[in-house]
Amino acid sequence: MKRIMLAVSMALALGAGAFADHPAGLGVGLVAVSDYGSAGMGSQLGLSLKLRGIPIFWGAHLSFNANYLGLGVTGDRYFNDEGLIREKSFKLDWFLGLGGYANLAMSSSPSASLGARLPIGLSWHPTREFEVWLDIAPSLGIGLSPLSFPNWGVPAEIGVRAWLK
């Protein structure tokens, strides 16, 4: 009976890894962000990075115009990452995580902020090596320069990511 329980436990553990939503390899992608918050409305383009062996999904964003340059960094850990629809030719997952952000804006009145975010979204995997995702990540933080609280936002992100072995 112990051997059967061990075999079933191992099969379940290995099976969960086989159907994990995000492979263990390196994930690299592009993301577009539209953000509404205490600083107004804005949009950014960025890179997405998931390193091997580190459970954090990183983002680096850039926004600019003639009088403004904004840089942002995010890091999110998904604590719920499950299948929503599992068909042979269609795999849609949902995720919920907790993360942080840091922003720096250089303009006639420079500013900096940092805080926490709660990403929730959908992830479609047309192949094992390719992913398209959409999420919102409500955030709450503090403005450091000038000092202000609350500094809040509701960014919506859409991105594509390639998973490399």
N, C-alpha and C positions, 0 to 999 in steps of 0.2 A: 504494500500500500504506500509506503514511503517513497519507493522508486516511482510509482505512478504519479504521486503528487509532485515530486521533483521534476519529472518529465513534463507534466502539464504546466507547472510554473515556468520552466525554461522556455517552453513553446510560446506561452503568453508573453513573456519578456522579449523574446526574439521577434515575435510577430508584431509587437507594438513598435519596435524599432524599424521593422520593415515598412510599416505604414506611417512612420513619423512624417509630419507635415513639412519639416525642413530637414534636408539631408545634413549629414555631419560635416560635409566639405566646406569649401570656401564659397560664399555667396557675394556676388558683386552686381550692382544694379544702378539704375537711374530713377529719380523720384521728382515729381512736381508737387509743390505744396501751395495751397491757398489758405491763408490764415486770417481769421477775424478775431480781434481781441481788444484789450485796453489800449494798444498802440494804433488801432485802426485796422484797415484791411490791407493785406499785402500778399505777394506771391513770390515764390522762390523756386529755384532749380537746385538739385543736389545729387549726391552720390549715396548709395546704400552699401554697407559692408557688414558681412557676418563672417568672422574669423573662425577657423577650425578650433574646436576645444574651448571656446569662450561663448557662454550663453547669452551674449549681448548683441542686439541688432543695432549697429551704429548708423548715424546719418550725418552728413555734412552738407549744409545748404548755403547758397549764395544768392543775394538779391542786390540789384544795383540799378541806378539811373544816373543822369548827369550830375546830380547833387547828393547822391546817397550810395553808401556801400554797406551791406549788412551780411554778417557771417553768423551762422548758427551750427551748433553741434547737439545731437540727441543720442541717447543710449537707452535702449528698452530691453527688458527681459520679459519674455512671454511666460506667464504662469498657467495659462490655459491655451492650448493649441490643438484643437480637435477637428475631426471630420464632421462636416455638416451634410454633404451629399457625396456618396461614394458609389459611382456607377463605373462600369468598365471604361467608358470613354470620357467620363466627366468626374473631376474631383474638386470639390469646393470645401474649404476649411474656414473656420473662424478662430480668431485669437483675441486674447485679452492679456494685457501686460501692465507693467509699472516701469517707469523710466524717469529720466531727467533731461533737462535742456540747459544750454548756456547760449546767450545771444550777445552780439556786439554790433552796434550800429555806428557808423562814422558819417557824420553830416555836419551841418552848421551847429547842431546841438547833439553831440555824441551821447550814446546811452549804452548801458549794459544791463543784463538781467539773467537770472537763473531760477530754476524751480523744478517742480515735479510734473509728470504727465502720465496719463492713463490711456494708452492706445487700445482701441478695439476696432477690429476690422475683419475683412474677408480676404481669403487667399485662394487663387485659382491656379492649379498646376496642370497645364495642358500636357506637359511631359515631366519626367523626373528631374530634368536639368533646367527647366524654365518655370518661372512663377510670375504671376501678375497679382498685385494686391491693391486694396483700397482700404483706407482706415480714417478714423477721426481720432484725435489724441487731445482731449481736453486737458488744459494745463493751468497750473496756479503757481505763482512764484513771487519774487521780489525784484523790483528795479533797483539796481545798485548805483547807477549814475544817470539821472538823479535818483535819490532814494525815494522809493514809492512802494506802496502795498495797497491792494493786491495788483499784481501784474498777471493778467489772465489771457488765455487765448483758446481758440478752438480750431486748430489746424486740420485740414483735410488733405490727405496724401494719396496719390496714385503713383504706382511704381512698377517697374519690371526688374526682375533679378535672374541672373544665370547662376546655376550651381555647378561649381567646378570640383572635380574629385581630387 
